Amino acid sequence: MTDPTVPEPTTPDPMGTDATGPLFHEPGARWRTVAIGPLFCAVALVVELFTGPVVHWAALPIIAIVLAGFSYVMVVAARRHVSVELTSTTLRQGTEELPVAEIEAVLSPPPEDRRDPERWETARSLGELADVPRGRKPVGLRLTGGTFVRAWAKDADELRARLGELVGDPGQTATS
C-alpha cells in the first residue's frame, strides 16, 4: 500500500512529451492522403462498370496499390522531417529537438515594407532540412548564446505565440 501524501515517481518520456500533452503540434502530413489514389481508382472502376464495355479488373487494383505505396512513403517522410511539436520543455522541428530553456527570445515577424532581411531571416533553419520547408513560414528565435535560428510552422503566428508564452514575453517579442 502506498502513502497518498507521497507523490509517485515519474519516469521520463522517451519521446520528450509532457504528461499534459503538446502545446502546439503539426503532424507534417495526414494519413488520409494515402487513400486518395485508391479512392480515385475505385471511382474509375465504378465508372467503367457503368459506362464501358472494358473493365480494367487487373490494372486498377495494381495502380491503386502503387499510388498508395508512393503516398505512404511521402507521408512517412513528411511526418518525420516536417512535423512540429512544442511541449513545455522541448521544441521539436522534424528530427531536431531544441530545449525551450535555450530560447532567449522569440523575434517578431519582419515588417512588410523592409528592404534588407532581418538577421534571423538568414540564420540556420531548425531541423535537418537545408531551409524552411515549403508551405511553412519562419519564426525567428534568439538562443542563449546570442545565435539566431529559424523555427517554422504552417501556423507560424500560433507557434510564435506559444513560444512567447513559454519564454516569458507573451505580449511582446524581441526584434533582431
C-alpha positions as CSV (number, residue, x, y, z in Angstrom):
1,M,0.0,0.0,0.0
2,T,1.3,3.4,-0.9
3,D,1.2,6.6,1.1
4,P,-1.2,9.1,-0.5
5,T,0.8,12.1,0.7
6,V,4.0,10.9,-1.1
7,P,3.9,11.6,-4.8
8,E,4.6,8.7,-7.1
9,P,7.9,8.8,-9.0
10,T,7.6,9.6,-12.7
11,T,9.7,8.1,-15.5
12,P,10.9,10.4,-18.3
13,D,9.0,10.0,-21.5
14,P,11.4,8.8,-24.3
15,M,9.6,10.9,-26.9
16,G,10.1,14.1,-24.9
17,T,6.4,15.0,-24.4
18,D,4.9,16.1,-21.2
19,A,2.1,14.4,-19.4
20,T,-0.1,17.4,-20.3
21,G,0.5,16.9,-24.0
22,P,1.9,19.2,-26.6
23,L,1.2,22.9,-26.6
24,F,1.5,23.1,-30.4
25,H,1.5,20.3,-32.9
26,E,1.6,20.0,-36.7
27,P,2.0,16.4,-38.0
28,G,3.6,17.3,-41.3
29,A,1.2,15.2,-43.3
30,R,-2.0,13.3,-42.8
31,W,-2.5,9.6,-43.2
32,R,-5.7,10.1,-45.2
33,T,-3.5,11.2,-48.1
34,V,-2.6,7.6,-48.7
35,A,-6.3,6.8,-49.5
36,I,-6.6,9.4,-52.3
37,G,-5.1,7.2,-55.1
38,P,-7.1,4.0,-54.2
39,L,-10.3,6.1,-54.0
40,F,-9.6,7.6,-57.4
41,C,-9.1,4.0,-58.8
42,A,-12.3,2.9,-57.1
43,V,-14.2,5.7,-58.8
44,A,-12.7,4.8,-62.1
45,L,-13.7,1.2,-61.6
46,V,-17.3,2.2,-60.9
47,V,-17.4,4.5,-64.0
48,E,-16.0,1.7,-66.1
49,L,-18.6,-0.7,-64.8
50,F,-21.5,1.6,-65.7
51,T,-20.2,3.1,-69.0
52,G,-17.8,0.9,-70.9
53,P,-17.5,-2.5,-72.4
54,V,-14.0,-2.8,-71.0
55,V,-13.4,-3.0,-67.2
56,H,-9.7,-3.0,-66.1
57,W,-10.0,-5.6,-63.3
58,A,-6.3,-6.2,-63.0
59,A,-4.9,-2.7,-63.9
60,L,-6.9,-0.6,-61.5
61,P,-6.1,-2.5,-58.3
62,I,-2.4,-2.5,-59.3
63,I,-2.4,1.2,-59.9
64,A,-4.2,1.7,-56.6
65,I,-1.5,-0.2,-54.7
66,V,1.3,1.7,-56.5
67,L,-0.3,5.1,-55.7
68,A,-0.9,4.1,-52.1
69,G,2.7,2.9,-51.8
70,F,4.1,6.2,-53.1
71,S,1.8,8.2,-51.0
72,Y,2.8,6.1,-47.9
73,V,6.5,6.9,-48.4
74,M,5.8,10.6,-48.8
75,V,3.6,10.7,-45.7
76,V,6.1,8.9,-43.6
77,A,8.9,11.2,-44.8
78,A,6.8,14.3,-44.1
79,R,5.7,13.1,-40.6
80,R,9.4,12.5,-39.8
81,H,11.0,15.6,-41.3
82,V,8.4,18.3,-41.4
83,S,6.4,17.8,-38.2
84,V,6.5,20.3,-35.4
85,E,5.8,19.7,-31.7
86,L,6.1,22.1,-28.8
87,T,5.9,21.0,-25.2
88,S,6.7,23.0,-22.1
89,T,10.3,21.7,-22.2
90,T,11.1,21.0,-25.9
91,L,10.6,22.3,-29.4
92,R,10.9,19.6,-32.0
93,Q,11.3,20.5,-35.6
94,G,11.5,17.4,-37.8
95,T,14.1,15.2,-36.1
96,E,15.9,18.1,-34.2
97,E,15.0,18.9,-30.7
98,L,15.7,22.2,-29.0
99,P,15.2,22.7,-25.3
100,V,12.9,25.6,-24.6
101,A,15.4,26.7,-21.9
102,E,17.9,27.6,-24.6
103,I,15.5,30.1,-26.3
104,E,16.2,33.6,-25.1
105,A,13.7,35.5,-27.2
106,V,11.1,34.9,-29.8
107,L,11.5,37.5,-32.6
108,S,8.7,39.5,-34.1
109,P,7.9,39.0,-37.8
110,P,9.6,41.3,-40.2
111,P,7.8,44.4,-41.3
112,E,6.2,44.3,-44.8
113,D,7.9,47.4,-46.1
114,R,11.6,46.5,-45.4
115,R,14.4,46.3,-47.8
116,D,17.1,44.3,-46.0
117,P,16.3,41.0,-44.3
118,E,16.5,40.7,-40.6
119,R,19.5,38.9,-39.1
120,W,17.4,35.9,-38.2
121,E,15.9,35.5,-41.7
122,T,19.2,34.3,-43.0
123,A,20.0,32.1,-40.0
124,R,20.1,28.3,-39.9
125,S,16.7,26.6,-40.0
126,L,16.0,24.1,-37.3
127,G,15.6,20.5,-38.4
128,E,17.8,18.6,-40.8
129,L,16.4,20.3,-44.0
130,A,18.5,22.9,-45.7
131,D,15.8,25.6,-45.5
132,V,12.3,26.3,-44.2
133,P,10.1,23.5,-45.7
134,R,7.8,24.5,-48.5
135,G,4.4,25.7,-47.2
136,R,5.8,26.7,-43.8
137,K,6.6,30.2,-42.5
138,P,9.7,31.0,-40.4
139,V,9.7,32.1,-36.8
140,G,12.9,33.8,-35.6
141,L,14.5,32.7,-32.3
142,R,17.5,34.1,-30.4
143,L,19.2,31.4,-28.4
144,T,21.0,31.9,-25.1
145,G,24.4,32.1,-26.8
146,G,23.3,35.0,-28.9
147,T,22.9,33.0,-32.1
148,F,19.8,33.2,-34.3
149,V,17.9,30.2,-35.7
150,R,14.6,29.9,-37.7
151,A,11.8,27.7,-36.4
152,W,9.0,27.1,-38.8
153,A,5.4,26.0,-39.0
154,K,2.3,26.3,-41.2
155,D,0.7,28.4,-38.5
156,A,3.7,30.5,-37.6
157,D,1.7,33.0,-35.7
158,E,0.3,30.3,-33.3
159,L,3.8,28.8,-32.8
160,R,5.2,32.3,-32.2
161,A,2.5,33.0,-29.6
162,R,3.0,29.6,-27.8
163,L,6.8,30.1,-27.8
164,G,6.4,33.6,-26.4
165,E,4.3,32.3,-23.6
166,L,6.9,29.7,-22.7
167,V,9.9,32.1,-23.0
168,G,8.2,34.7,-20.8
169,D,7.1,37.5,-23.1
170,P,3.7,36.5,-24.4
171,G,2.6,40.1,-25.3
172,Q,5.9,41.4,-26.6
173,T,8.5,39.7,-28.8
174,A,12.0,41.0,-29.3
175,T,13.4,42.3,-32.5
176,S,16.8,41.4,-34.0
